[in-house]
Amino acid sequence: MTLLHNIARTLQRRRNSTWHALGYDTTVRAETAADYAAIAELTQTAFNNTAEAQLITSLRQQCHDYISLVAEQHGHIAGHIMFSPATLDNAAGVQLMALAPMAVRNVLQHQGIGSALVRAGLELCQKRGIAAVVVLGHPAYYPRFGFSPASVFNIRCPWQVPDNAFMLLPLNPAALTGQSGQVLYHPAFAAL
């Protein structure tokens, strides 16, 4: 069985009951090659440029340990999220994942689709034994999942950003004990 097949099976078993209670027919699953064009279109529309869509393509081509999930609603892609491996500059053995990018179709926002994608991705990261997940994102959104400013953990962003926008969620706090440094994203992020 492939890793992608295992992810798909795990996600199929774990549907978001809130959506079904609201009458939505939405599932979160691993992306397939058949989703690539829809993901690119969704991402370009959400970010109003092509940079993030190109990042997704580059990560698929250059990185084999990524997690890429879609939210599907009535046979159409409603949202997408990607996690890619990252490390600390002075602690190469600490396995991190970077959450980026995430997009939800504009007309479907505020329905819990993004939250379901984040939760499903975090669950898969935890099952892989990842120490922590980092995200450069909206400081009012990600704390609901347990993210805190990375600076609290003595971990820095490689770019000049507001302190509260670069966040970290420890999945294995013991792995972060005594660690500090700057996060090293996959080289594909350099094109952003």
C-alpha positions as a printed NumPy array, in Angstrom:
array([[  0.   ,   0.   ,   0.   ],
       [  1.309,   3.432,  -0.851],
       [  1.456,   6.348,   1.552],
       [ -1.06 ,   8.231,  -0.605],
       [ -3.452,   5.282,  -0.411],
       [ -3.086,   5.165,   3.395],
       [ -3.775,   8.894,   3.625],
       [ -6.845,   8.539,   1.435],
       [ -8.16 ,   5.67 ,   3.575],
       [ -7.558,   7.589,   6.811],
       [ -9.328,  10.657,   5.495],
       [-12.214,   8.691,   4.032],
       [-12.904,   7.274,   7.499],
       [-12.781,  10.716,   9.054],
       [-15.459,  12.854,   7.428],
       [-16.361,  16.179,   8.938],
       [-19.67 ,  15.545,  10.733],
       [-20.36 ,  19.282,  11.072],
       [-20.566,  19.663,   7.317],
       [-22.928,  16.725,   7.024],
       [-25.059,  18.139,   9.834],
       [-25.309,  21.365,   7.826],
       [-26.311,  19.447,   4.716],
       [-23.026,  19.791,   2.83 ],
       [-21.618,  16.858,   0.929],
       [-17.942,  17.638,   1.507],
       [-15.052,  15.244,   1.939],
       [-11.377,  15.822,   2.644],
       [ -9.044,  13.485,   0.792],
       [ -5.533,  13.227,  -0.604],
       [ -5.074,  14.996,  -3.908],
       [ -4.716,  12.981,  -7.103],
       [ -3.161,  13.926, -10.434],
       [ -6.696,  14.469, -11.75 ],
       [ -7.042,  17.368,  -9.256],
       [ -3.94 ,  19.313, -10.347],
       [ -5.658,  21.674, -12.823],
       [ -8.525,  22.46 , -10.435],
       [ -6.065,  23.079,  -7.584],
       [ -4.027,  25.447,  -9.78 ],
       [ -7.151,  27.383, -10.799],
       [ -8.417,  27.566,  -7.212],
       [ -5.039,  28.725,  -5.901],
       [ -4.559,  31.361,  -8.617],
       [ -8.031,  32.749,  -7.923],
       [ -7.588,  32.745,  -4.136],
       [ -4.177,  34.449,  -4.208],
       [ -4.873,  36.573,  -7.301],
       [ -1.551,  35.515,  -8.858],
       [  0.266,  32.416, -10.082],
       [  3.146,  32.279,  -7.567],
       [  1.492,  29.927,  -5.062],
       [  0.196,  27.636,  -7.823],
       [  3.731,  27.445,  -9.208],
       [  4.998,  26.674,  -5.694],
       [  2.595,  23.723,  -5.478],
       [  3.834,  22.385,  -8.819],
       [  7.469,  22.809,  -7.776],
       [  6.908,  21.041,  -4.459],
       [  5.216,  18.125,  -6.227],
       [  8.183,  17.803,  -8.585],
       [ 11.007,  18.364,  -6.092],
       [  9.696,  17.047,  -2.779],
       [  8.341,  13.577,  -2.14 ],
       [  7.408,  13.89 ,   1.543],
       [  4.68 ,  16.501,   1.179],
       [  1.043,  16.204,   2.22 ],
       [ -1.492,  17.66 ,  -0.197],
       [ -5.198,  17.448,   0.591],
       [ -8.346,  18.676,  -1.113],
       [-11.833,  19.371,   0.132],
       [-14.29 ,  18.117,  -2.446],
       [-17.884,  19.302,  -2.537],
       [-20.388,  17.873,  -5.027],
       [-17.554,  16.555,  -7.188],
       [-15.683,  19.88 ,  -7.327],
       [-12.562,  21.041,  -5.502],
       [-13.653,  23.496,  -2.801],
       [-10.307,  23.861,  -1.017],
       [ -6.699,  22.726,  -0.945],
       [ -3.886,  22.615,   1.601],
       [ -0.252,  21.578,   1.379],
       [  2.364,  20.71 ,   3.993],
       [  6.031,  20.356,   3.014],
       [  9.112,  19.317,   5.004],
       [ 11.163,  21.972,   6.787],
       [ 14.035,  21.896,   9.266],
       [ 15.839,  24.155,  11.709],
       [ 19.154,  25.641,  10.63 ],
       [ 20.986,  24.273,  13.673],
       [ 18.942,  21.135,  14.395],
       [ 18.717,  19.113,  11.195],
       [ 17.238,  16.11 ,  13.01 ],
       [ 14.091,  17.982,  14.064],
       [ 11.369,  17.206,  11.539],
       [  9.04 ,  20.099,  10.824],
       [  6.314,  20.621,   8.263],
       [  5.43 ,  23.988,   6.746],
       [  1.752,  24.622,   6.117],
       [  1.562,  26.525,   2.826],
       [ -0.314,  27.261,   0.757],
       [ -3.958,  26.851,   1.708],
       [ -6.863,  28.093,  -0.37 ],
       [-10.645,  27.81 ,  -0.219],
       [-12.922,  28.874,  -3.051],
       [-14.053,  32.427,  -2.251],
       [-17.796,  31.691,  -2.369],
       [-17.333,  28.745,   0.011],
       [-15.315,  30.483,   2.71 ],
       [-16.577,  30.649,   6.319],
       [-18.158,  27.19 ,   6.075],
       [-15.456,  25.24 ,   7.925],
       [-13.696,  23.927,   4.815],
       [-10.349,  25.519,   5.678],
       [-10.605,  24.323,   9.275],
       [-11.288,  20.763,   8.155],
       [ -8.279,  20.858,   5.816],
       [ -6.008,  22.174,   8.574],
       [ -7.209,  19.584,  11.096],
       [ -6.863,  16.69 ,   8.649],
       [ -3.358,  17.811,   7.677],
       [ -2.269,  18.229,  11.285],
       [ -3.563,  14.756,  12.098],
       [ -1.493,  13.268,   9.266],
       [  1.592,  15.224,  10.373],
       [  1.185,  13.882,  13.885],
       [  0.836,  10.311,  12.593],
       [  4.12 ,  10.772,  10.709],
       [  5.892,  11.759,  13.926],
       [  6.524,  15.353,  12.884],
       [  7.845,  17.493,  15.764],
       [  5.977,  20.67 ,  14.818],
       [  4.168,  22.519,  12.047],
       [  4.999,  26.111,  11.134],
       [  2.796,  28.555,   9.267],
       [  3.166,  32.109,   8.058],
       [ -0.428,  33.22 ,   8.159],
       [ -3.229,  35.237,   9.642],
       [ -2.649,  35.645,  13.395],
       [ -6.386,  35.625,  14.116],
       [ -7.014,  32.336,  12.268],
       [ -4.358,  29.758,  13.148],
       [ -4.365,  30.043,  16.976],
       [ -7.728,  28.219,  17.01 ],
       [ -5.775,  25.096,  16.037],
       [ -3.198,  25.599,  18.801],
       [ -0.61 ,  27.645,  16.894],
       [  1.405,  30.229,  18.858],
       [  4.045,  32.713,  17.734],
       [  7.136,  30.661,  16.877],
       [  9.25 ,  33.134,  18.82 ],
       [  7.796,  31.646,  22.027],
       [  9.774,  28.506,  21.112],
       [ 12.905,  30.487,  20.101],
       [ 12.237,  29.639,  16.472],
       [ 12.547,  32.31 ,  13.788],
       [ 11.11 ,  32.88 ,  10.344],
       [ 13.582,  33.234,   7.461],
       [ 11.776,  36.397,   6.305],
       [ 11.079,  39.71 ,   7.997],
       [  7.45 ,  39.331,   9.098],
       [  5.404,  40.433,  12.113],
       [  6.153,  38.214,  15.105],
       [  2.539,  37.091,  15.509],
       [  2.222,  36.06 ,  11.824],
       [  4.865,  33.313,  11.995],
       [  3.446,  30.556,  14.158],
       [  4.285,  27.066,  15.331],
       [  2.235,  24.166,  16.636],
       [  4.257,  21.577,  18.566],
       [  3.034,  18.064,  17.781],
       [  5.842,  16.422,  19.758],
       [  6.942,  19.033,  22.322],
       [  9.77 ,  16.819,  23.633],
       [ 11.44 ,  16.979,  20.204],
       [ 11.623,  20.78 ,  20.496],
       [ 13.133,  20.846,  23.986],
       [ 16.36 ,  22.814,  23.899],
       [ 16.004,  23.565,  20.183],
       [ 16.097,  27.   ,  18.597],
       [ 16.99 ,  28.539,  15.29 ],
       [ 15.657,  29.643,  11.958],
       [ 13.269,  27.514,   9.926],
       [ 14.622,  26.299,   6.603],
       [ 11.809,  25.892,   4.094],
       [ 12.084,  23.714,   1.   ],
       [ 14.139,  25.538,  -1.692],
       [ 11.004,  25.85 ,  -3.869],
       [  9.829,  28.632,  -1.532],
       [ 12.706,  30.851,  -2.723],
       [ 10.742,  31.605,  -5.9  ],
       [  7.949,  33.346,  -3.951]])
